[in-house]
Amino acid sequence: MRYCLRCCYPENCRPSILFDEHGVCSGCRTFEQRRSETVNWKEKQQELATLLESYKEQARKNNAPYDCIIPISGGKDSHFQAHLITQIYKMKPLFVAYNHAYNTAVGMRNLTNMVDKFGCDLIRYTTNPKTARKISRYMLKKVGDITWHYHAGIMTFPIQIAVRYRIPLMIWGEHGEALLHGMHNLEDKVEFTKKHRQEHLMRGFEPEDILDDPQNKDITRTDLAPFFYPSDDEIGSLNLRGIYLSNYYPWDEFEHTKMVIEKYGFETFQDRQTSFNLYQKVDDFFQDTHNYLKYLKFGYGRVTDQASTEIRNQRLTREQGIELIKKYEHLIRPKNLDIFLKFVEMTEKEFLDNIEHLRDKSAWQKKPNGEWELLDWVGNHVFDKGIEDARLQIKEKWYSLKTPKKDSARNSSDNEDEELIFL
Ligand SMILES: [Zn+2]
Protein backbone atom coordinates (compact mmCIF):
# COMPACT_ATOMS: atom_id res chain seq x y z
CA MET A 1 0.00 0.00 0.00
CA ARG A 2 1.19 3.50 -0.77
CA TYR A 3 0.90 6.21 1.91
CA CYS A 4 1.09 9.97 1.65
CA LEU A 5 4.61 11.09 2.55
CA ARG A 6 3.27 14.09 4.46
CA CYS A 7 0.14 12.86 6.28
CA CYS A 8 -1.03 9.32 7.08
CA TYR A 9 -3.56 8.59 4.32
CA PRO A 10 -3.33 5.33 2.39
CA GLU A 11 -4.04 5.17 -1.33
CA ASN A 12 -7.28 3.21 -0.70
CA CYS A 13 -8.66 6.26 1.12
CA ARG A 14 -12.43 6.78 0.58
CA PRO A 15 -14.02 8.22 -1.44
CA SER A 16 -10.83 8.99 -3.43
CA ILE A 17 -7.36 10.43 -3.12
CA LEU A 18 -4.56 11.19 -5.56
CA PHE A 19 -0.79 11.35 -5.03
CA ASP A 20 1.47 13.78 -6.89
CA GLU A 21 5.03 13.21 -8.15
CA HIS A 22 6.38 14.07 -4.67
CA GLY A 23 4.22 11.40 -3.01
CA VAL A 24 2.00 14.00 -1.35
CA CYS A 25 -1.77 13.47 -1.40
CA SER A 26 -4.47 15.69 -2.92
CA GLY A 27 -5.84 16.44 0.58
CA CYS A 28 -2.45 17.81 1.74
CA ARG A 29 -2.09 19.85 -1.45
CA THR A 30 -5.58 21.36 -1.13
CA PHE A 31 -4.86 22.16 2.48
CA GLU A 32 -1.58 23.80 1.52
CA GLN A 33 -3.40 25.89 -1.06
CA ARG A 34 -5.95 27.01 1.56
CA ARG A 35 -3.16 27.99 3.98
CA SER A 36 -1.20 29.88 1.33
CA GLU A 37 -0.68 33.59 1.84
CA THR A 38 -1.96 34.22 -1.65
CA VAL A 39 -5.53 33.39 -0.54
CA ASN A 40 -7.33 36.61 0.20
CA TRP A 41 -9.72 35.55 2.97
CA LYS A 42 -10.79 39.12 3.66
CA GLU A 43 -12.05 39.44 0.14
CA LYS A 44 -13.88 36.12 0.41
CA GLN A 45 -15.50 37.20 3.67
CA GLN A 46 -16.56 40.47 2.07
CA GLU A 47 -18.18 38.44 -0.69
CA LEU A 48 -19.96 36.35 1.95
CA ALA A 49 -21.15 39.50 3.73
CA THR A 50 -22.66 40.82 0.49
CA LEU A 51 -24.35 37.49 -0.21
CA LEU A 52 -25.82 37.25 3.30
CA GLU A 53 -26.95 40.88 3.18
CA SER A 54 -29.02 40.14 0.07
CA TYR A 55 -30.81 37.29 1.89
CA LYS A 56 -31.43 39.48 4.93
CA GLU A 57 -32.92 42.11 2.64
CA GLN A 58 -35.11 39.51 0.93
CA ALA A 59 -36.36 38.23 4.32
CA ARG A 60 -37.13 41.80 5.43
CA LYS A 61 -39.12 42.45 2.23
CA ASN A 62 -41.08 39.23 2.68
CA ASN A 63 -41.64 39.89 6.37
CA ALA A 64 -40.10 36.47 7.02
CA PRO A 65 -39.26 35.56 10.63
CA TYR A 66 -35.96 33.86 9.70
CA ASP A 67 -33.18 34.81 7.26
CA CYS A 68 -31.69 31.36 6.85
CA ILE A 69 -31.46 27.82 8.19
CA ILE A 70 -28.44 26.43 10.03
CA PRO A 71 -28.56 22.64 10.13
CA ILE A 72 -27.06 21.70 13.50
CA SER A 73 -26.06 18.73 15.61
CA GLY A 74 -24.97 20.83 18.58
CA GLY A 75 -21.28 20.10 17.96
CA LYS A 76 -18.29 22.42 17.69
CA ASP A 77 -19.00 23.20 14.02
CA SER A 78 -22.62 24.02 14.80
CA HIS A 79 -21.48 26.39 17.55
CA PHE A 80 -18.99 28.03 15.19
CA GLN A 81 -21.55 28.41 12.36
CA ALA A 82 -24.05 29.96 14.78
CA HIS A 83 -21.34 32.28 16.14
CA LEU A 84 -20.47 33.61 12.67
CA ILE A 85 -24.05 33.95 11.49
CA THR A 86 -25.56 35.56 14.58
CA GLN A 87 -22.62 37.56 15.97
CA ILE A 88 -20.58 38.57 12.92
CA TYR A 89 -23.26 38.71 10.21
CA LYS A 90 -26.19 39.58 12.50
CA MET A 91 -28.66 37.22 10.89
CA LYS A 92 -31.75 35.54 12.34
CA PRO A 93 -31.28 31.83 11.66
CA LEU A 94 -33.64 28.97 12.37
CA PHE A 95 -31.78 25.97 13.77
CA VAL A 96 -32.83 22.62 12.33
CA ALA A 97 -31.62 19.35 13.85
CA TYR A 98 -32.16 15.67 13.16
CA ASN A 99 -32.24 13.38 16.18
CA HIS A 100 -30.78 10.02 15.16
CA ALA A 101 -31.72 8.51 18.53
CA TYR A 102 -28.15 7.52 19.45
CA ASN A 103 -27.33 10.45 21.73
CA THR A 104 -24.76 11.04 24.42
CA ALA A 105 -25.49 13.05 27.58
CA VAL A 106 -22.79 15.59 26.68
CA GLY A 107 -24.20 15.95 23.17
CA MET A 108 -27.62 16.77 24.59
CA ARG A 109 -26.10 19.38 26.90
CA ASN A 110 -24.32 21.01 23.94
CA LEU A 111 -27.51 21.16 21.88
CA THR A 112 -29.42 22.75 24.77
CA ASN A 113 -26.49 25.12 25.26
CA MET A 114 -26.78 26.35 21.66
CA VAL A 115 -30.47 27.15 21.82
CA ASP A 116 -29.90 28.97 25.10
CA LYS A 117 -26.65 30.87 24.32
CA PHE A 118 -27.55 31.97 20.79
CA GLY A 119 -31.22 32.59 21.55
CA CYS A 120 -32.30 30.85 18.34
CA ASP A 121 -35.35 28.67 17.74
CA LEU A 122 -34.88 24.99 16.96
CA ILE A 123 -36.92 22.48 14.96
CA ARG A 124 -35.79 18.96 15.73
CA TYR A 125 -37.03 15.78 14.07
CA THR A 126 -36.78 12.68 16.25
CA THR A 127 -36.55 9.23 14.74
CA ASN A 128 -37.87 6.60 17.13
CA PRO A 129 -35.41 3.91 18.31
CA LYS A 130 -37.32 1.06 16.61
CA THR A 131 -36.89 2.74 13.23
CA ALA A 132 -33.24 3.59 13.96
CA ARG A 133 -32.65 -0.08 14.79
CA LYS A 134 -34.23 -1.28 11.53
CA ILE A 135 -32.24 1.14 9.40
CA SER A 136 -28.93 0.45 11.19
CA ARG A 137 -29.37 -3.30 10.73
CA TYR A 138 -30.23 -2.90 7.05
CA MET A 139 -27.38 -0.50 6.24
CA LEU A 140 -24.85 -2.52 8.21
CA LYS A 141 -25.52 -5.41 5.84
CA LYS A 142 -25.63 -3.27 2.73
CA VAL A 143 -22.71 -0.91 3.20
CA GLY A 144 -21.30 -1.52 6.68
CA ASP A 145 -22.66 1.76 8.02
CA ILE A 146 -24.76 2.00 11.18
CA THR A 147 -25.18 5.79 10.86
CA TRP A 148 -26.77 6.17 7.41
CA HIS A 149 -29.86 7.71 8.98
CA TYR A 150 -27.73 10.39 10.73
CA HIS A 151 -26.44 11.65 7.39
CA ALA A 152 -29.69 11.17 5.48
CA GLY A 153 -31.52 13.05 8.26
CA ILE A 154 -29.25 16.06 8.67
CA MET A 155 -28.79 16.35 4.89
CA THR A 156 -32.51 16.13 4.05
CA PHE A 157 -34.76 17.20 6.91
CA PRO A 158 -33.44 20.83 6.90
CA ILE A 159 -34.30 21.00 3.18
CA GLN A 160 -37.84 19.77 3.89
CA ILE A 161 -38.09 22.57 6.45
CA ALA A 162 -36.62 25.15 4.03
CA VAL A 163 -39.35 24.26 1.52
CA ARG A 164 -42.14 24.18 4.11
CA TYR A 165 -41.23 27.54 5.67
CA ARG A 166 -40.03 29.15 2.42
CA ILE A 167 -36.51 29.88 3.71
CA PRO A 168 -34.22 30.08 0.65
CA LEU A 169 -30.76 29.83 2.28
CA MET A 170 -29.08 27.01 4.19
CA ILE A 171 -25.70 27.61 5.80
CA TRP A 172 -23.45 24.59 6.26
CA GLY A 173 -20.05 24.50 7.96
CA GLU A 174 -17.29 22.61 6.23
CA HIS A 175 -17.37 20.53 3.09
CA GLY A 176 -15.81 17.36 4.55
CA GLU A 177 -14.34 15.68 1.50
CA ALA A 178 -13.07 18.93 0.04
CA LEU A 179 -10.95 19.49 3.14
CA LEU A 180 -9.85 15.95 3.95
CA HIS A 181 -9.16 14.46 0.56
CA GLY A 182 -8.93 17.48 -1.67
CA MET A 183 -11.87 16.61 -3.92
CA HIS A 184 -12.49 20.27 -4.70
CA ASN A 185 -10.28 23.29 -4.47
CA LEU A 186 -11.20 26.62 -3.03
CA GLU A 187 -11.93 28.24 -6.36
CA ASP A 188 -14.64 25.66 -7.10
CA LYS A 189 -16.81 27.35 -4.41
CA VAL A 190 -18.71 24.12 -4.10
CA GLU A 191 -22.31 24.39 -2.88
CA PHE A 192 -24.72 21.83 -1.45
CA THR A 193 -26.21 19.47 -4.03
CA LYS A 194 -28.67 16.60 -3.83
CA LYS A 195 -26.20 14.47 -5.79
CA HIS A 196 -23.26 14.95 -3.42
CA ARG A 197 -25.56 14.27 -0.48
CA GLN A 198 -26.72 11.00 -2.02
CA GLU A 199 -23.43 9.73 -3.44
CA HIS A 200 -21.12 10.48 -0.55
CA LEU A 201 -23.16 10.95 2.59
CA MET A 202 -26.02 8.55 1.91
CA ARG A 203 -23.81 5.97 0.21
CA GLY A 204 -25.85 6.08 -2.99
CA PHE A 205 -29.18 5.28 -1.31
CA GLU A 206 -32.27 7.45 -1.58
CA PRO A 207 -35.21 6.26 0.56
CA GLU A 208 -36.99 5.13 -2.64
CA ASP A 209 -34.13 2.68 -3.28
CA ILE A 210 -34.68 1.08 0.12
CA LEU A 211 -38.43 0.73 -0.49
CA ASP A 212 -37.77 -0.86 -3.90
CA ASP A 213 -35.20 -3.32 -2.55
CA PRO A 214 -36.58 -6.90 -2.30
CA GLN A 215 -34.10 -7.54 0.54
CA ASN A 216 -35.76 -4.87 2.65
CA LYS A 217 -38.18 -6.73 4.87
CA ASP A 218 -39.39 -4.21 7.41
CA ILE A 219 -38.46 -0.59 6.62
CA THR A 220 -41.59 1.37 5.68
CA ARG A 221 -42.29 4.73 4.04
CA THR A 222 -43.11 6.09 7.51
CA ASP A 223 -39.68 5.02 8.80
CA LEU A 224 -38.07 6.99 5.97
CA ALA A 225 -40.22 10.13 6.24
CA PRO A 226 -37.44 12.64 7.06
CA PHE A 227 -35.20 11.42 4.22
CA PHE A 228 -37.36 12.18 1.15
CA TYR A 229 -35.84 15.03 -0.81
CA PRO A 230 -38.29 17.74 -1.95
CA SER A 231 -39.13 17.79 -5.67
CA ASP A 232 -37.15 19.83 -8.22
CA ASP A 233 -40.20 22.11 -8.57
CA GLU A 234 -40.31 22.80 -4.85
CA ILE A 235 -36.56 23.51 -4.71
CA GLY A 236 -36.65 25.55 -7.92
CA SER A 237 -39.61 27.75 -6.95
CA LEU A 238 -37.77 28.65 -3.74
CA ASN A 239 -34.42 29.17 -5.46
CA LEU A 240 -32.90 27.26 -2.57
CA ARG A 241 -29.13 27.47 -2.03
CA GLY A 242 -26.87 25.73 0.46
CA ILE A 243 -23.48 27.39 1.03
CA TYR A 244 -20.42 26.17 2.95
CA LEU A 245 -18.69 28.58 5.32
CA SER A 246 -15.42 26.72 4.72
CA ASN A 247 -15.32 28.43 1.31
CA TYR A 248 -14.95 31.76 3.11
CA TYR A 249 -12.87 30.90 6.20
CA PRO A 250 -9.56 29.01 6.54
CA TRP A 251 -11.39 26.48 8.76
CA ASP A 252 -9.27 25.16 11.60
CA GLU A 253 -11.52 23.10 13.84
CA PHE A 254 -8.96 23.06 16.66
CA GLU A 255 -9.05 26.87 16.78
CA HIS A 256 -12.83 26.91 16.41
CA THR A 257 -13.22 24.47 19.29
CA LYS A 258 -10.97 26.58 21.54
CA MET A 259 -13.11 29.63 20.75
CA VAL A 260 -16.50 27.97 21.31
CA ILE A 261 -15.29 26.45 24.59
CA GLU A 262 -14.18 29.85 25.88
CA LYS A 263 -17.00 31.96 24.50
CA TYR A 264 -20.02 29.65 24.67
CA GLY A 265 -19.16 26.84 27.07
CA PHE A 266 -19.04 24.04 24.50
CA GLU A 267 -18.28 20.76 26.23
CA THR A 268 -15.95 18.01 24.98
CA PHE A 269 -15.92 14.33 25.76
CA GLN A 270 -14.08 13.34 28.95
CA ASP A 271 -12.54 10.31 27.35
CA ARG A 272 -12.79 8.40 24.14
CA GLN A 273 -11.69 4.80 23.79
CA THR A 274 -10.97 4.92 20.06
CA SER A 275 -9.59 8.42 19.55
CA PHE A 276 -7.35 11.14 20.96
CA ASN A 277 -9.79 13.73 19.61
CA LEU A 278 -12.36 14.66 22.27
CA TYR A 279 -14.27 17.30 20.32
CA GLN A 280 -15.47 15.63 17.13
CA LYS A 281 -18.86 13.85 16.96
CA VAL A 282 -19.53 14.50 20.63
CA ASP A 283 -23.25 13.82 20.19
CA ASP A 284 -22.75 10.37 18.66
CA PHE A 285 -23.07 7.54 21.18
CA PHE A 286 -21.97 4.85 18.72
CA GLN A 287 -19.04 6.77 17.23
CA ASP A 288 -16.54 4.20 18.59
CA THR A 289 -18.41 1.36 16.88
CA HIS A 290 -18.66 3.46 13.71
CA ASN A 291 -14.86 4.06 13.79
CA TYR A 292 -14.27 0.36 14.32
CA LEU A 293 -16.37 -0.51 11.27
CA LYS A 294 -14.41 1.88 9.07
CA TYR A 295 -11.19 0.24 10.22
CA LEU A 296 -12.55 -3.27 9.60
CA LYS A 297 -13.59 -2.29 6.09
CA PHE A 298 -10.62 -0.25 4.88
CA GLY A 299 -7.74 -0.95 7.27
CA TYR A 300 -7.73 2.65 8.47
CA GLY A 301 -10.23 4.70 10.46
CA ARG A 302 -11.13 8.08 11.80
CA VAL A 303 -7.91 8.51 13.81
CA THR A 304 -6.10 8.60 10.45
CA ASP A 305 -8.42 11.46 9.39
CA GLN A 306 -7.85 13.30 12.66
CA ALA A 307 -4.07 12.77 12.81
CA SER A 308 -3.71 13.82 9.15
CA THR A 309 -5.66 17.02 9.81
CA GLU A 310 -3.37 17.90 12.74
CA ILE A 311 -0.24 17.12 10.71
CA ARG A 312 -1.47 19.47 7.97
CA ASN A 313 -2.17 22.10 10.62
CA GLN A 314 1.45 21.71 11.77
CA ARG A 315 0.54 20.64 15.30
CA LEU A 316 1.61 16.98 15.05
CA THR A 317 4.55 15.39 13.26
CA ARG A 318 3.83 12.47 10.96
CA GLU A 319 5.60 10.22 13.49
CA GLN A 320 3.36 11.44 16.32
CA GLY A 321 0.33 10.86 14.11
CA ILE A 322 1.44 7.30 13.47
CA GLU A 323 1.87 6.69 17.23
CA LEU A 324 -1.72 7.88 17.81
CA ILE A 325 -3.00 5.61 15.04
CA LYS A 326 -1.17 2.70 16.64
CA LYS A 327 -2.62 3.49 20.04
CA TYR A 328 -6.24 4.20 19.12
CA GLU A 329 -7.06 2.69 15.78
CA HIS A 330 -5.54 -0.73 15.59
CA LEU A 331 -7.85 -3.53 16.52
CA ILE A 332 -9.34 -1.82 19.51
CA ARG A 333 -12.67 -3.48 20.01
CA PRO A 334 -14.88 -0.68 21.30
CA LYS A 335 -16.58 -1.19 24.65
CA ASN A 336 -19.86 0.14 23.36
CA LEU A 337 -20.00 -2.48 20.61
CA ASP A 338 -21.72 -4.64 23.23
CA ILE A 339 -24.37 -1.97 23.77
CA PHE A 340 -24.84 -1.67 20.01
CA LEU A 341 -25.17 -5.44 19.53
CA LYS A 342 -27.74 -5.62 22.29
CA PHE A 343 -29.65 -2.69 20.81
CA VAL A 344 -29.81 -4.15 17.28
CA GLU A 345 -30.31 -7.71 18.63
CA MET A 346 -27.34 -9.21 16.86
CA THR A 347 -24.45 -11.44 17.88
CA GLU A 348 -20.86 -10.33 17.30
CA LYS A 349 -20.46 -13.11 14.75
CA GLU A 350 -23.48 -11.86 12.79
CA PHE A 351 -22.08 -8.33 12.98
CA LEU A 352 -18.71 -9.43 11.55
CA ASP A 353 -20.28 -11.78 8.97
CA ASN A 354 -22.38 -8.88 7.70
CA ILE A 355 -19.34 -6.87 6.72
CA GLU A 356 -17.26 -9.77 5.41
CA HIS A 357 -17.99 -8.82 1.78
CA LEU A 358 -17.10 -5.17 2.48
CA ARG A 359 -13.46 -5.80 3.49
CA ASP A 360 -11.16 -3.97 1.09
CA LYS A 361 -8.90 -6.70 -0.34
CA SER A 362 -6.12 -4.20 -0.98
CA ALA A 363 -5.94 -3.69 2.82
CA TRP A 364 -7.00 -7.06 4.27
CA GLN A 365 -6.20 -10.68 3.52
CA LYS A 366 -8.04 -13.73 4.82
CA LYS A 367 -5.75 -16.29 6.39
CA PRO A 368 -6.39 -20.05 5.94
CA ASN A 369 -7.80 -20.18 9.49
CA GLY A 370 -10.48 -17.63 8.49
CA GLU A 371 -9.01 -14.66 10.37
CA TRP A 372 -8.45 -11.37 8.59
CA GLU A 373 -4.92 -9.97 8.50
CA LEU A 374 -4.01 -6.36 7.80
CA LEU A 375 -1.59 -6.32 4.87
CA ASP A 376 0.07 -3.01 5.61
CA TRP A 377 -0.26 0.15 7.66
CA VAL A 378 1.34 3.58 7.74
CA GLY A 379 3.61 2.48 10.61
CA ASN A 380 5.57 0.40 8.09
CA HIS A 381 6.26 3.58 6.15
CA VAL A 382 8.04 5.82 8.66
CA PHE A 383 11.26 5.96 6.66
CA ASP A 384 9.89 6.02 3.10
CA LYS A 385 12.03 7.97 0.64
CA GLY A 386 10.92 11.59 0.30
CA ILE A 387 9.44 12.01 3.81
CA GLU A 388 11.88 14.75 4.79
CA ASP A 389 11.14 16.73 1.62
CA ALA A 390 7.40 16.50 2.22
CA ARG A 391 7.63 17.42 5.92
CA LEU A 392 5.98 20.53 7.40
CA GLN A 393 7.52 22.24 10.42
CA ILE A 394 5.58 22.25 13.71
CA LYS A 395 4.06 25.67 14.44
CA GLU A 396 2.18 24.95 17.64
CA LYS A 397 2.21 21.74 19.67
CA TRP A 398 -1.09 19.85 19.74
CA TYR A 399 -2.81 19.52 23.11
CA SER A 400 -6.09 18.06 24.32
CA LEU A 401 -8.95 20.56 24.55
CA LYS A 402 -10.75 18.56 27.24
CA THR A 403 -13.24 20.65 29.22
CA PRO A 404 -14.30 20.07 32.84
CA LYS A 405 -17.43 17.97 33.10
CA LYS A 406 -20.57 19.99 33.67
CA ASP A 407 -23.28 18.99 36.06
CA SER A 408 -26.49 18.12 34.36
CA ALA A 409 -29.96 17.98 35.76
CA ARG A 410 -30.88 15.17 33.42
CA ASN A 411 -27.78 13.11 33.91
CA SER A 412 -25.38 13.01 36.81
CA SER A 413 -24.05 9.48 36.81
CA ASP A 414 -20.31 8.81 36.78
CA ASN A 415 -20.46 6.55 33.77
CA GLU A 416 -22.65 8.66 31.54
CA ASP A 417 -20.52 7.72 28.52
CA GLU A 418 -22.21 4.34 28.70
CA GLU A 419 -25.74 5.68 28.64
CA LEU A 420 -27.62 5.72 25.36
CA ILE A 421 -30.15 8.55 25.25
CA PHE A 422 -32.96 8.45 22.68
CA LEU A 423 -34.59 11.84 23.17
ZN1 LIG B 1 -1.38 13.75 2.66
Boltz pocket constraint, residues with backbone or C-beta under 6 A from the ligand:
constraints:
  - pocket:
      binder: B
      contacts: [[A, 4], [A, 5], [A, 6], [A, 7], [A, 8], [A, 9], [A, 24], [A, 25], [A, 26], [A, 27], [A, 28], [A, 29]]
      max_distance: 6.0
